[in-house]
Amino acid sequence: MRTSDRLVGTLCLALLAAGCSDPSSPAGPESVADGDDAKVSCALAGETEFTEQCEVERVQSGAARELVLRHPDGGFRRFEIVTDGRGLVAADGAEEAVITPLSDGRIQLSVGPDRYRIPATVKPGAGGG
């Protein structure tokens, strides 16, 4: 099994709900499953081609949970996992995170000129639009 395949279970309703905006089905911190960190596809600095080069790291700081996406050049983006139906919000900087559900079981997370494609699953029985 490829390392990136193990990431499929790491992001559940909290991420996909952001694209559906169903506040009646918010997911709490428990929606991010434990597992190995992995690489995901990303297109950085406005690149058009996605390559599997960004590392994913989950961070727990007290009650706050974050997702850190590390770039091969040492840069990174931090996202706070929120339970209000948005899924993820940028934890630093003024740029807003935009989440778009993809048809292949992933979401596309965009911030400024950077885009990431992250596996996500929906909990059974969850609402959505």
Contacts in CASP RR format, 6 or more apart in sequence:
PFRMAT RR
TARGET T0000
AUTHOR 0000-0000-0000
METHOD contacts of the structure
MODEL  1
MRTSDRLVGTLCLALLAAGCSDPSSPAGPESVADGDDAKVSCALAGETEF
TEQCEVERVQSGAARELVLRHPDGGFRRFEIVTDGRGLVAADGAEEAVIT
PLSDGRIQLSVGPDRYRIPATVKPGAGGG
3 36 0 8 1.000
3 38 0 8 1.000
3 39 0 8 1.000
4 38 0 8 1.000
4 39 0 8 1.000
4 40 0 8 1.000
4 52 0 8 1.000
4 119 0 8 1.000
6 35 0 8 1.000
6 36 0 8 1.000
6 38 0 8 1.000
7 38 0 8 1.000
7 40 0 8 1.000
7 56 0 8 1.000
7 118 0 8 1.000
7 119 0 8 1.000
8 105 0 8 1.000
8 119 0 8 1.000
8 121 0 8 1.000
9 33 0 8 1.000
9 119 0 8 1.000
9 121 0 8 1.000
10 32 0 8 1.000
10 33 0 8 1.000
10 35 0 8 1.000
10 38 0 8 1.000
10 56 0 8 1.000
10 58 0 8 1.000
10 119 0 8 1.000
11 31 0 8 1.000
11 32 0 8 1.000
11 67 0 8 1.000
11 107 0 8 1.000
11 118 0 8 1.000
11 119 0 8 1.000
11 120 0 8 1.000
11 121 0 8 1.000
12 27 0 8 1.000
12 31 0 8 1.000
12 32 0 8 1.000
12 33 0 8 1.000
12 120 0 8 1.000
12 121 0 8 1.000
12 122 0 8 1.000
12 123 0 8 1.000
13 25 0 8 1.000
13 27 0 8 1.000
13 31 0 8 1.000
13 121 0 8 1.000
13 122 0 8 1.000
13 123 0 8 1.000
13 126 0 8 1.000
14 26 0 8 1.000
14 27 0 8 1.000
14 28 0 8 1.000
14 31 0 8 1.000
14 32 0 8 1.000
14 81 0 8 1.000
14 82 0 8 1.000
14 83 0 8 1.000
14 85 0 8 1.000
14 87 0 8 1.000
14 88 0 8 1.000
15 87 0 8 1.000
15 88 0 8 1.000
15 99 0 8 1.000
15 107 0 8 1.000
15 109 0 8 1.000
15 118 0 8 1.000
15 120 0 8 1.000
16 101 0 8 1.000
16 107 0 8 1.000
16 120 0 8 1.000
16 121 0 8 1.000
16 122 0 8 1.000
17 25 0 8 1.000
17 26 0 8 1.000
17 27 0 8 1.000
17 85 0 8 1.000
17 86 0 8 1.000
17 87 0 8 1.000
17 126 0 8 1.000
17 128 0 8 1.000
18 85 0 8 1.000
18 86 0 8 1.000
18 87 0 8 1.000
18 88 0 8 1.000
18 99 0 8 1.000
18 107 0 8 1.000
19 99 0 8 1.000
19 100 0 8 1.000
19 101 0 8 1.000
19 107 0 8 1.000
20 101 0 8 1.000
20 127 0 8 1.000
20 128 0 8 1.000
20 129 0 8 1.000
21 85 0 8 1.000
21 86 0 8 1.000
21 129 0 8 1.000
22 85 0 8 1.000
22 126 0 8 1.000
22 127 0 8 1.000
22 128 0 8 1.000
22 129 0 8 1.000
23 84 0 8 1.000
23 85 0 8 1.000
24 127 0 8 1.000
25 85 0 8 1.000
25 126 0 8 1.000
25 127 0 8 1.000
25 128 0 8 1.000
26 83 0 8 1.000
26 84 0 8 1.000
26 85 0 8 1.000
27 83 0 8 1.000
27 85 0 8 1.000
27 87 0 8 1.000
27 123 0 8 1.000
27 126 0 8 1.000
28 81 0 8 1.000
28 83 0 8 1.000
29 63 0 8 1.000
29 65 0 8 1.000
29 81 0 8 1.000
29 83 0 8 1.000
31 81 0 8 1.000
31 123 0 8 1.000
32 58 0 8 1.000
32 65 0 8 1.000
32 67 0 8 1.000
32 81 0 8 1.000
37 55 0 8 1.000
37 56 0 8 1.000
37 57 0 8 1.000
37 58 0 8 1.000
38 55 0 8 1.000
38 56 0 8 1.000
39 52 0 8 1.000
39 53 0 8 1.000
39 54 0 8 1.000
39 55 0 8 1.000
39 56 0 8 1.000
40 52 0 8 1.000
40 54 0 8 1.000
40 55 0 8 1.000
40 56 0 8 1.000
40 69 0 8 1.000
40 116 0 8 1.000
40 117 0 8 1.000
40 118 0 8 1.000
40 119 0 8 1.000
41 50 0 8 1.000
41 51 0 8 1.000
41 52 0 8 1.000
41 53 0 8 1.000
41 54 0 8 1.000
41 116 0 8 1.000
41 117 0 8 1.000
42 50 0 8 1.000
42 51 0 8 1.000
42 52 0 8 1.000
42 53 0 8 1.000
42 54 0 8 1.000
42 69 0 8 1.000
42 71 0 8 1.000
42 114 0 8 1.000
42 115 0 8 1.000
42 116 0 8 1.000
42 117 0 8 1.000
43 49 0 8 1.000
43 50 0 8 1.000
43 51 0 8 1.000
43 114 0 8 1.000
43 115 0 8 1.000
44 54 0 8 1.000
44 71 0 8 1.000
44 113 0 8 1.000
44 114 0 8 1.000
44 115 0 8 1.000
45 113 0 8 1.000
45 114 0 8 1.000
46 113 0 8 1.000
46 114 0 8 1.000
46 115 0 8 1.000
50 115 0 8 1.000
50 117 0 8 1.000
53 71 0 8 1.000
53 72 0 8 1.000
54 69 0 8 1.000
54 70 0 8 1.000
54 71 0 8 1.000
54 72 0 8 1.000
54 116 0 8 1.000
55 69 0 8 1.000
55 70 0 8 1.000
56 67 0 8 1.000
56 68 0 8 1.000
56 69 0 8 1.000
56 70 0 8 1.000
56 118 0 8 1.000
57 67 0 8 1.000
57 68 0 8 1.000
57 69 0 8 1.000
57 70 0 8 1.000
58 65 0 8 1.000
58 66 0 8 1.000
58 67 0 8 1.000
58 68 0 8 1.000
59 65 0 8 1.000
59 66 0 8 1.000
59 67 0 8 1.000
59 68 0 8 1.000
60 66 0 8 1.000
64 80 0 8 1.000
65 80 0 8 1.000
65 81 0 8 1.000
66 78 0 8 1.000
66 79 0 8 1.000
66 80 0 8 1.000
66 81 0 8 1.000
66 91 0 8 1.000
67 78 0 8 1.000
67 79 0 8 1.000
67 81 0 8 1.000
67 88 0 8 1.000
68 76 0 8 1.000
68 77 0 8 1.000
68 78 0 8 1.000
68 79 0 8 1.000
69 76 0 8 1.000
69 77 0 8 1.000
69 79 0 8 1.000
69 109 0 8 1.000
69 116 0 8 1.000
70 76 0 8 1.000
71 77 0 8 1.000
71 114 0 8 1.000
77 90 0 8 1.000
77 92 0 8 1.000
77 111 0 8 1.000
77 114 0 8 1.000
77 116 0 8 1.000
78 90 0 8 1.000
78 91 0 8 1.000
78 92 0 8 1.000
79 88 0 8 1.000
79 89 0 8 1.000
79 90 0 8 1.000
79 91 0 8 1.000
79 97 0 8 1.000
79 109 0 8 1.000
80 88 0 8 1.000
80 89 0 8 1.000
80 90 0 8 1.000
80 91 0 8 1.000
81 87 0 8 1.000
81 88 0 8 1.000
82 88 0 8 1.000
82 89 0 8 1.000
86 99 0 8 1.000
87 99 0 8 1.000
88 97 0 8 1.000
88 99 0 8 1.000
88 109 0 8 1.000
89 96 0 8 1.000
89 97 0 8 1.000
90 96 0 8 1.000
90 97 0 8 1.000
90 111 0 8 1.000
95 111 0 8 1.000
95 112 0 8 1.000
96 111 0 8 1.000
97 109 0 8 1.000
97 110 0 8 1.000
97 111 0 8 1.000
98 109 0 8 1.000
98 110 0 8 1.000
98 111 0 8 1.000
99 107 0 8 1.000
99 108 0 8 1.000
99 109 0 8 1.000
99 110 0 8 1.000
100 107 0 8 1.000
100 108 0 8 1.000
100 110 0 8 1.000
101 107 0 8 1.000
101 120 0 8 1.000
102 108 0 8 1.000
102 117 0 8 1.000
105 119 0 8 1.000
105 120 0 8 1.000
105 121 0 8 1.000
106 117 0 8 1.000
106 118 0 8 1.000
106 119 0 8 1.000
106 120 0 8 1.000
107 117 0 8 1.000
107 118 0 8 1.000
107 120 0 8 1.000
108 115 0 8 1.000
108 116 0 8 1.000
108 117 0 8 1.000
108 118 0 8 1.000
109 115 0 8 1.000
109 116 0 8 1.000
109 117 0 8 1.000
109 118 0 8 1.000
110 116 0 8 1.000
END
